[in-house]
Amino acid sequence: HGDSRDFDEEVKSVCPFCGVGCQVSLKVKDGKVKYVEGVNGPANEGRLCVKGRFGFDYIHHPHRLTKPLIRREGAEKGLNVDPSNPFTHFREATWEEALDAAAGGLAHLRDTHGGASVAGFGSAKCTNEEAYLFQKLIRQGFGHNNVDHCTRLCHASSVAALMENVGSGAVTATFNEIENADVAIVIGANPVENHPVAATYFKQFTKRGGKLIVMDPRGVGLRRFATHMLQFRPGADVSLLNAIMSVIVEEELYDRAYIEKFTENWESEKQHLAQFTPEAMEDFCGIPAQTIREVAREFAGAKAGMIFWGMGVSQHIHGTDNSRCLISLALMTGNVGKPGAGLHPLRGQNNVQGASDAGLIPMFLPDYQDVTDDGVRGAFSEIWNTGDFSAEKGLTVTEILDAVHAGQIKGMYVLGENPAMSDPDVTHAREALASLEHLVVQDIFLTETANYADVILPAAAFYEKNGTVTNTNRQVQIGRAAVSPPGEAREDWAITLELAKRLGLAWEYDHPSQVFAEMKRGMSSLDNISWDRLENVGAVTYPSLSPEDPGQAIVFGDGFPRSEGRARFTPASVIAPDETPDAEYPMILTTGRQLEHWHTGSMTRRSKVLDAVEPQANCSLHPGTLRKMGVEPGGKVRLETRRGSITLMARADRAIAPDMVFLPFAYVEAAANILTNPALDPYGKIPEFKFAAVRVTAA
Ligand code: SF4
């Protein structure tokens, strides 16, 4: 950890991992980050979790890309490159040569097959300015909207439901607002591991008497603090939530005045819920009717209640329906727009909120402005000083890889994403990447996706660059460069700028602050937030109503940004998971993160402390299930689905139901997504990562 005098310089920035957005102080000595401490940011008040505190030394790892690389003639594409010796498949190139090759290949496809033959995956790990420039490059440089990022794999269904029913995709209240709540529901989320600093506020809330209702098919860590832990059957979310709401209707516990003033479609919601009595639903949900009634009374009877949710809600083919139910529950109890109340999807990546706000999605321009709207496109054409571009919504992450298989998309620019690990049915994704005519990958390491690249562009890590990021609370914060990138690596915005120039675009930026200033012209969410202000105060919550206003922690107290200021009830019906267990694949597979590792593992598995704590691919099963198979905890099991199989170490965990297996997805040697089902939610286009039929045997 180092002693307090053991550094030359101290630089304030933001943790690069989860959407909590903890502010950090980086202690720098001899051009390296030596250790990290929490500072008093609005979301963390000095706190950090193990990732923020110890997960920084990946930036100094010998695997860092330090020079541009070009694939050697004839080198086979596949997961076959040793990141410590990429020269078997790639040769070093100058920046000029690599940028010319990268842009030249994409321009050739555009000019031969049309702009829609090229697609882009941007990153929620980059800054707002970088996300903005990336979507602008695809739209302006290729004339269409085939640009997306990992929000598609995370909260796309939540955003679809929020946009539809509330009129805005962001949280209605910060998570810190739980301080003013009497009751809170946490459903389909495991904040103790995935949003650890937010979880500390949830625990404190219970210490001062707040009622915490946790609902999850896994007995997640917060259960020890819960007044009720509802470990419902996987996939039964809609039936459970509808049953809770049916009690509120039946016992007239709803907030009549709020419903009349601020909502629409209440009557049809009410009628729809009549069939979902707790007694009718208890067997299906696996939760006794009496418990469902108690929870309904607890939530509806409180003065102020909050609802938090994570990917256990969103990553289903009925993910949008799950969120519709949560929105309806908040609306019928009047729990939006007042202290201690609100809807809060816990966002995953450090800048997934900001990257989405910046337009890194195929159906929306910045600030969720509809790309099919001529007026909106016209406004951006003017800001960009360019002609019109396609009015057609672009393809999403998984649709883009399907279009590669179909031969429609022939080239890709991938910045900071790792679809060769992160996409469902990853064998299919890897085949798509291998079949591309031209793939440009820009990253800090030679990721699994970079194994398939034609040109690799070495980028700066988060602590090596300047830019803004927006956390789950809508807090726009400034990240500052503490150290220089290794070798010839460059900041992402500067690389995208060079590619744009080579694609014939007249872009001129010398600093991210100029990009931020351009963003403000098309994004009213950034009103009253300037680069200088962020430099001075570190963070401003949007919306900010004046240059002095620190921003609105709670929104929609006086109505919603949709028709006549009213939010909407959208009734949700029960839809079975896409692939249910059967005799051949009798168990349920669910995937997620672990406290120590982040997403595809490229950063945290190269962080000494984190890798030492959690070094090995693993899955968790109920001890009784392991016993039946004759496997000791720590022994090996084989997991098979209709898409493939993996073998890995099994842990015993009593919190897992006997017919379930929990599988973290950070380990390339036993990649979870070899097994997952690519079936999509029809609205959010999010894959069903949380449910697949699996066979588990001793290995
Ligand atoms: Fe970083 Fe999230 Fe941990 Fe905070 S809670 S230190 S943002 S990983």
Residues whose N, C-alpha, C, O or C-beta is under 5 A from the ligand:
A	BS01	SF4	C15 F17 C18 V20 G21 C22 L48 C49 K51 G52 H195 P196 V197
